[in-house]
Amino acid sequence: MNRDGAFGNPALVIVEPRGTSVTAEQRRELAVRLGVPATVFVRDAERGIVGIYGSYDQEIRFGGHPLLATVEVLHQLGAEVRELTPAAGPVACRREANGTVWLKAPAAWSKPWRFYEMDSPAAIDALTGLPAGEDFTQVWAWMDQRAGLVRARLWAPRIGKGEDEACGSASMLLTLRLGRPLEVVHGQHGSIILTHPVNDIEVELGGRCTVVEPSAEIRRQVDDLYRIS
């Protein structure tokens, strides 16, 4: 979310009932139908086993914002989460007392985002889409290089993905490229992403999440799926 505690990138976190027979295909179909940028299915809360699916008809092997959201949801349910395991592999997690959630993972697990440096934050603010010839690209510019403050936005038209308000995975790759901790002011509304390189492979990704109840229609579709499983 941004400095005012608003916006950010939405994710739906579904804690599945024990013994469900829902299939991967049913999870994928539900995620596409609901249209949320990322839907996380917590298949085993105790072991941290999760599956992540995008609204653009793809499984997400590793995703920053959906995993951060999952840590926060499980925290609200009374669980202390130290590790989540999406399709890419185990991800170390922690939550600070101030509400900032962190994960640590290899940046290479991210999608192969491209990067395009622009002259100024104002040039990025003025964008309505990617510069000509770019796709699957995070555009970025320094707001304050000494402080590690970056302005960034991201689009991926070739997979049907519009603007991503808070792309943690791309920001992890940018962190390795620049070799330093960053505070990324991301998206149209300025969502805050924090990063810290651990070594030449892993990056810590941090952010704050707000948990809200899903709409009645989303709850109905989720309940219907698990009622028939």
N, C-alpha and C positions, 0 to 999 in steps of 0.2 A: 504494500500500500504506500501512498505518498506521505509527505510530512504531516498532513492533516488527518491521517488515518482513514483515507478514502481511496477508492478505485483499486489499483492492483489488478492481478490476473486471476479470474475466478477458477476454482477447481471444485468438483463435487467429490466428496469422500463418502464411500459406502462401506460400512462395516458389515460384512456378510454374516448371516447366521451360520452357526455350526451345522455341518452335515449337508450344506447346500449342494445341489447337483447342477447348478448353473454352469454352462460351458463358456469357453473363451469366445466362441462365436456369438453367443447371446450377450456377453459383456460388450463386445465390440458393437453389436447392433444397437444396444441400449445407449451407449456413449454417443454414437452418431445421431440417433433419434433425439436425444436430449439437447444436443447442440452446445454443451458446455465445453470450453477449450480443452479441459482435461478432466477425465473421470477416473478416480482411484478406487479400485475394488480391494478392500483389505480382506484378503482371503484367510489369514491367520493372524489375529492381532497379537497373540502372545509371542509368536516367532517373527513377526514383522514382515510376513510374506504379502506382497501387493502386486497387483496388475494395473497398468495405466493405459488408458485408451484415449485418443484424441477425437474431436468431433469431425475431423477430416478423414475418417475411415482408416486410421493407422494405429497400431500398437505403439506406445511410447516406451522404449526400453529403459530410458533414463530421462527424468524431467525434474528440473529444479523446483519450480513453484508447486507442482502437485505433491512432491515429497515433503516440502516445508509445510504445506497445508495439512498433510496427513499427520505429521508430528503434533501440530497444534490441536487438531481435532481429537486425537487420542489423549493428549494432555488434558483437554477439557473433560474427557470421559474418565480421567483418573489414572491414566497409564503413563509411566515414565519410559519414553522411547529412546533407546540407545542405538538401535540399528533397524533399518528397513531394507528389504531385499526385493527390488523390482527385477525385471527380466535381465538387466545388465549385470547385476550382482549386488553384493552387500554394500550398504551405504551407512557410514557412521553418522549418528545424529545426536544433537543436544539442544536443550532449550535453556536460555538464561533467565534469571529471575525477572529481568525487565521485559520479558516477552519476546525477545529476539530468538528466532529459531535458526539453527545452523546444521548444515550437512557437510560431509567431506567425501569426495569421490574423485576418480580420475577425470580430468577435463575431456579426455579423448572419448569418453562415453557420450558426450554431447553429439548432436547432429553436426554434419560438416558445414557449419555456418561460415559464410564469407564476411569480410569486414571492409568497410569503406570509410576512410577518415575524411571528414568535411572540415571546412575552414573555421566554422564557429558554431556554438550552440544555437544561435539565431537561425542559421541556415537549416539546421535540423528541425527546429520548431516550425519552420515554414513548410516543411514537406507535407504532401498529401499522398505520397507513395515513394517507392524507391527511385533513385536516379536511373537514367536510361542505361540499359544493359545489365543492371543488377538484379539478382534474384537470390532468395535464401540468404539475405544479407542483413547484418547489423551495421547501421551507419552510426558513427560516433565522432565526438569532438571533445577536446579538453575544455572544461569550465574553469578548472584551477589545477594545473599540472603539478604544482608543488604539493598540493593537498591530496592529489589522487582523485579529484572529482571529475567525473565524466558525464556528458550528455549523450544518450543513445536512444535509437528507435530501431525496430526490426519488422520486416515483412518476409513472407515466403509464398508468393503467388503460385509457384509451380506445383505445390501440393494443396492448393486451395485454402491456404492459411492467410488470413488478413493480418492486420497489425497485432503484434504481441505486446501487450502493455508492460509485461515484466518478464523478460526472457533470461532466466538465471543461467541456463546452460551456455548460451552464447557469451554471456558476461564472464563465465568461468574460462572460456577459451581466450577471450580478450585479456583476461588477467594474466594467463600464461604468456601470451604474446608480449605484454608490456612488462611482465616480471615484477609486479608490485601490487600491494593492496589497492582496491578501488572502492569508491562509493559511486554507484551508477544511478543517475537520475534518468529513468527509463520510461519510454512510451509517451503517448499524447498527454497524459496527466501527471507525469513525473513520479512514477512509483520508484521507491528506493530499494536498490539491490546492493548488498555488501559482499565483498570478496576478499580473500586472503590466500596467496599462494603458499602451499605447504612445502612443496618441493617442485621438481621439474615435471611432475606427473599429476599430483593431486592439488585440488583447490578447495578451500572452505567457501561455502556460499551461505549467506545469511539474509534474513528479512523478517518482517513482522506480518502476522496474519490475523484477520478478523473472522470469527466463526459466526455465520448467520444460518438460520433455518432455510432449507430449500422451499421453493414454491409448492403449493398444494398439488399442482399438476406433476411436478417432478416426483414428489413423494408417491403419488398414485401409480406412476409408471414403474418406479422401483419396487413398490409393494406388490404390484401385479406380477412382476418377473419372479420374485422369490416365493410368491404364493403358489405358483404353478410348477416350481422347480422340485 
